[in-house]
Amino acid sequence: MSELSPCPKCACVYTYELGEQLACPECGHEWSAAVVEVDTSNAVSDELSVIKDTAGNILQDGDTVTVVKDLKVKGRPVSIKVGTKVRNIRLVRDNGDHDIDCKVDGFGAMYLKSSVVRKV
């Protein structure tokens, strides 16, 4: 049995064949079995991708941001207004395009998109 190449995205060694492709059980990434070149340094950089606000500033855990446009909240009669400060954000990378986990005063815990906030 030939040894299969590790996942190019997360470097998991438990890959398996899925038809003519290879698949990773940990991250769900699928790639062509013909791709032999694996760059684990690139996999780490993809995992730790940079998240930027509307002005292009790099966001980090614990930053304070302000909302740059009114945001309607499902199930609430009022929206989050422009200029609302959100303190102590936490970045998440596995939640689609909502990449900020935070608590907004008066609204509670929620996810926000980095495209609607600006770093203070």
Secondary structure, DSSP 4 states (H G I P E B T S, - for coil): -PPPPPPTTT--S--EEETTEEE-TTT--EEETT-----HHHHHHHHT---B-TTSPBP-TT--EEE-S-B--TT-SS-BPTT-EE-S-EE-SSSTT--EEEEETTTEEEEE-GGGEEE-
